[in-house]
Amino acid sequence: MAVIGVRCLSLTVFLMVVILAIGNSGVRAQCEASIPSLIAECQQYVSKTGPKIQPSAGCCSVVKDLDIPCVCKMVTKEVERLVSMEKVVFVGRSCGLKIAKGTKCGSYTVPHTRGGNA
């Protein structure tokens, strides 16, 4: 029962941070529609806690439809406190997105990957 409470609290905090980011963003209209699906399907794969795990098909279907530059403009320091940007890149690449090194998302810059893949 405590695990469910922690998950609900974590999701609630995450939702509040994302809503705050949207409210303060000039890109609200462009990105707003993607956020509820993104949270519902992918939150567990990008949380700061826990290991990197392969995203679900549902998460990938949402990720593949994202406007990455638009969503990256919404990433604030508050979001980065809850979301692992390294896992975000991992999930995106696992879902087939090409995320080039040097891409900036919030304060995070995508590093060069091993093996020369971008």
Contact map, one row per residue, 1 for C-alpha under 8 A:
1111100000000000000000000000000000000000000000000000000000000000000000000000000000000000000000000000000000000000000000
1111110000000000000000000000000000000000000000000000000000000000000000000000000000000000000000000000000000000000000000
1111111000000000000000000000000000000000000000000000000000000000000000000000000000000000000000000000000000000000000000
1111111100000000000000000000000000000000000000000000000000000000000000000000000000000000000000000000000000000000000000
1111111110000000000000000000000000000000000000000000000000000000000000000000000000000000000000000000000000000000000000
0111111111000000000000000000000000000000000000000000000000000000000000000000000000000000000000000000000000000000000000
0011111111100000000000000000000000000000000000000000000000000000000000000000000000000000000000000000000000000000000000
0001111111110000000000000000000000000000000000000000000000000000000000000000000000000000000000000000000000000000000000
0000111111111000000000000000000000000000000000000000000000000000000000000000000000000000000000000000000000000000000000
0000011111111100000000000000000000000000000000000000000000000000000000000000000000000000000000000000000000000000000000
0000001111111110000000000000000000000000001000000000000000000000000000000000000000000000000000000000000000000000000000
0000000111111111000000000000000000000000000000000000000000000000000000000000000000000000000000000000000000000000000000
0000000011111111100000000000000000000000000000000000000000000000000000000000000000000000000000000000000000000000000000
0000000001111111110000000000000000000000000000000000000000000000000000000000001001000000000000000000000000000000000000
0000000000111111111000000000000000000010000000000000000000000000000000000000000000000000000000000000000000000000000000
0000000000011111111100000000000000000000000000000000000000000000000000000000000000000000000000000000000000000000000000
0000000000001111111110000000000000000000000000000000000000000000000000000000011000000000000000000000000000000000000000
0000000000000111111111000000000000100000000000000000000000000000000000000000001000000000000000000000000000000000000000
0000000000000011111111100000000000000000000000000000000000000000000000000000000000000000000000000000000000000000000000
0000000000000001111111110000000000000000000000000000000000000000000000000000000000000000000000000000000000000000000000
0000000000000000111111111000000000000000000000000000000000000000000000000111001000000000000000000000000000000000000000
0000000000000000011111111011000100000000000000000000000000000000000000000100000000000000000000000000000000000000000000
0000000000000000001111111001000000000000000000000000000000000000000000000000000000000000000000000000000000000000000000
0000000000000000000111111100000000000000000000000000000000000000000000000000000000000000000000000000000000000000000000
0000000000000000000011111111000000000000000000000000000000000000000000001100000000000000000000000000000000000000000000
0000000000000000000000011111000000000000000000000000000000000000000000000000000000000000000000000000000000000000000000
0000000000000000000001001111111000000000000000000000000000000000000001001100000000000000000000000000000000000000000000
0000000000000000000001101111111100000000000000000000000000000000000000000000000000000000000000000000000000000000000000
0000000000000000000000000011111110000000000000000000000000000000000000000000000000000000000000000000000000000000000000
0000000000000000000000000011111110000000000000000000000000000000000001000000000000000000000000000000000000000000000000
0000000000000000000000000011111111100000000000000000000000000000001001100000000000000000000000000000000000000000000000
0000000000000000000001000001111111110000000000000000000000000000000000000000000000000000000000000000000000000000000000
0000000000000000000000000000111111111000000000000000000000000000000000000000000000000000000000000000000000000000000000
0000000000000000000000000000001111111100000000000000000000000100010000000000000000000000000000000000000000000000000000
0000000000000000010000000000001111111110000000000000000000000000000000000000000000000000000000000000000000000000000000
0000000000000000000000000000000111111111000000000000000000000000000000000000000000000000000000000000000000000000000000
0000000000000000000000000000000011111111100000000000000000000100000000000000000000000000000000000000000000000000000000
0000000000000000000000000000000001111111111000000000000000100110000000000000000000000000000000000000000000000000000000
0000000000000010000000000000000000111111111000000000000000000000000000000000000000000000000000000000000000000000000000
0000000000000000000000000000000000011111111000000000000000000000000000000000000000000000000000000000000000000000000000
0000000000000000000000000000000000001111111100000000000101100100000000000000000000000000000000000000000000000000000000
0000000000000000000000000000000000000111111111000000001100100000000000000000000000000000000000000000000000000000000000
0000000000100000000000000000000000000111111111100000000000000000000000000000000000000000000000000000000000000000000000
0000000000000000000000000000000000000000111111100000000000000000000000000000000000000000000000000000000000000000000000
0000000000000000000000000000000000000000011111100001111000000000000000000000000000000011001000000000000000000000000000
0000000000000000000000000000000000000000011111110001000000000000000000000000000000111011001000000000000000000000000000
0000000000000000000000000000000000000000001111111100000000000000000000000000000001110010000000000000000000000000000000
0000000000000000000000000000000000000000000001111100000000000000000000000000000011110000000000000000000000000000000000
0000000000000000000000000000000000000000000000111110000000000000000000000000000000000000000000000000000000000000000000
0000000000000000000000000000000000000000000000111111000000000000000000000000000000000000000000000000000000000000000000
0000000000000000000000000000000000000000000000001111100000000000000000000000000000000000000000000000000000000000000000
0000000000000000000000000000000000000000000011000111110000000000000000000000000000000010010000000000000000000000000000
0000000000000000000000000000000000000000000010000011111000000000000000000000000000000000000000000000000000000000000000
0000000000000000000000000000000000000000000010000001111100000000000000000000000000000000001001000000000000000000000000
0000000000000000000000000000000000000000010010000000111110110000000000000000000000000000001001100000000000000000000000
0000000000000000000000000000000000000000110000000000011111110000000000000000000000000000000000000000000000000000000000
0000000000000000000000000000000000000000000000000000001111111000000000000000000000000000000000000000000000000000000000
0000000000000000000000000000000000000000100000000000000111111100000000000000000000000000000000000000000000000000000000
0000000000000000000000000000000000000100110000000000001111111110000000000000000000000000000000000000000000000000000000
0000000000000000000000000000000000000000000000000000001111111111000000000000000000000000001100100000000000000000000000
0000000000000000000000000000000000000000000000000000000011111111100000000000000000000000000000000000000000000000000000
0000000000000000000000000000000001001100100000000000000001111111110000000000000000000000000000000000000000000000000000
0000000000000000000000000000000000000100000000000000000000111111110000000000000000000000000100100000000000000000000000
0000000000000000000000000000000000000000000000000000000000011111110000000000000000000000000100111000000000000000000000
0000000000000000000000000000000000000000000000000000000000001111111000000000000000000000000000000000000000000000000000
0000000000000000000000000000000001000000000000000000000000000111111100100000000000000000000000000000000000000000000000
0000000000000000000000000000001000000000000000000000000000000000111111100000000000000000000000000000000000000000000000
0000000000000000000000000000000000000000000000000000000000000000011111110000000000000000000000000000000000000000000000
0000000000000000000000000000000000000000000000000000000000000000001111111000000000000000000000000000000010000000000000
0000000000000000000000000010011000000000000000000000000000000000001111111100000000000000000000000000000000000000000000
0000000000000000000000000000001000000000000000000000000000000000011111111110000000000000000000000000000000000000000000
0000000000000000000000000000000000000000000000000000000000000000000111111110000000000000000000000000000111000000000000
0000000000000000000000001010000000000000000000000000000000000000000011111110000000000000000000000000000011000000000000
0000000000000000000011001010000000000000000000000000000000000000000001111111000000000000000000000000000001000000000000
0000000000000000000010000000000000000000000000000000000000000000000000111111111100000000000000000000000011100000000000
0000000000000000000010000000000000000000000000000000000000000000000000000111111100000000000000000000000001100000000000
0000000000000000000000000000000000000000000000000000000000000000000000000011111110000000000000000000000001100000000000
0000000000000000100000000000000000000000000000000000000000000000000000000011111111000000000000000000000000000000000000
0000000000000100110010000000000000000000000000000000000000000000000000000011111111100000000000000000000000000000000000
0000000000000000000000000000000000000000000000000000000000000000000000000011111111111000000000000000000001000000000000
0000000000000000000000000000000000000000000000010000000000000000000000000000111111110000000000000000000000000000000000
0000000000000100000000000000000000000000000000110000000000000000000000000000011111110000000000000000000000000000000000
0000000000000000000000000000000000000000000001110000000000000000000000000000001111111011000000000000000000000000000000
0000000000000000000000000000000000000000000001110000000000000000000000000000000111111111000000000000000000000000000000
0000000000000000000000000000000000000000000001000000000000000000000000000000000100111111100000000000000000010000000000
0000000000000000000000000000000000000000000000000000000000000000000000000000000000011111110000000000000000000100000000
0000000000000000000000000000000000000000000011100001000000000000000000000000000000111111111000000000000000000000000000
0000000000000000000000000000000000000000000011000000000000000000000000000000000000111111111100000000000000000000000000
0000000000000000000000000000000000000000000000000000000000000000000000000000000000001111111110000010000000000100000000
0000000000000000000000000000000000000000000000000001000000000000000000000000000000000111111111000000000000000000000000
0000000000000000000000000000000000000000000011000000011000010000000000000000000000000011111111100000000000000000000000
0000000000000000000000000000000000000000000000000000000000010011000000000000000000000001111111111110000000000000000000
0000000000000000000000000000000000000000000000000000000000000000000000000000000000000000111111111110000000000000000000
0000000000000000000000000000000000000000000000000000011000000000000000000000000000000000011111111000000000000000000000
0000000000000000000000000000000000000000000000000000001000010011000000000000000000000000001111111000000000000000000000
0000000000000000000000000000000000000000000000000000000000000001000000000000000000000000000111111100000000000000000000
0000000000000000000000000000000000000000000000000000000000000001000000000000000000000000000111111110000000000000000000
0000000000000000000000000000000000000000000000000000000000000000000000000000000000000000000110011111000000000000000001
0000000000000000000000000000000000000000000000000000000000000000000000000000000000000000100110001111101000000100000001
0000000000000000000000000000000000000000000000000000000000000000000000000000000000000000000000000111111000000100000001
0000000000000000000000000000000000000000000000000000000000000000000000000000000000000000000000000011111000001111100001
0000000000000000000000000000000000000000000000000000000000000000000000000000000000000000000000000001111100001111000000
0000000000000000000000000000000000000000000000000000000000000000000000000000000000000000000000000011111110001100000000
0000000000000000000000000000000000000000000000000000000000000000000000010000000000000000000000000000011111111100000000
0000000000000000000000000000000000000000000000000000000000000000000010011010000000000000000000000000001111111100000000
0000000000000000000000000000000000000000000000000000000000000000000000011111100100000000000000000000000111110000000000
0000000000000000000000000000000000000000000000000000000000000000000000000011100000000000000000000000000111111000000000
0000000000000000000000000000000000000000000000000000000000000000000000000000000000001000000000000000000111111100000000
0000000000000000000000000000000000000000000000000000000000000000000000000000000000000000000000000000111110111110000000
0000000000000000000000000000000000000000000000000000000000000000000000000000000000000100100000000011111110011111000000
0000000000000000000000000000000000000000000000000000000000000000000000000000000000000000000000000000110000001111100000
0000000000000000000000000000000000000000000000000000000000000000000000000000000000000000000000000000110000000111110111
0000000000000000000000000000000000000000000000000000000000000000000000000000000000000000000000000000100000000011111111
0000000000000000000000000000000000000000000000000000000000000000000000000000000000000000000000000000000000000001111110
0000000000000000000000000000000000000000000000000000000000000000000000000000000000000000000000000000000000000000111110
0000000000000000000000000000000000000000000000000000000000000000000000000000000000000000000000000000000000000001111111
0000000000000000000000000000000000000000000000000000000000000000000000000000000000000000000000000000000000000001111111
0000000000000000000000000000000000000000000000000000000000000000000000000000000000000000000000000111100000000001100111
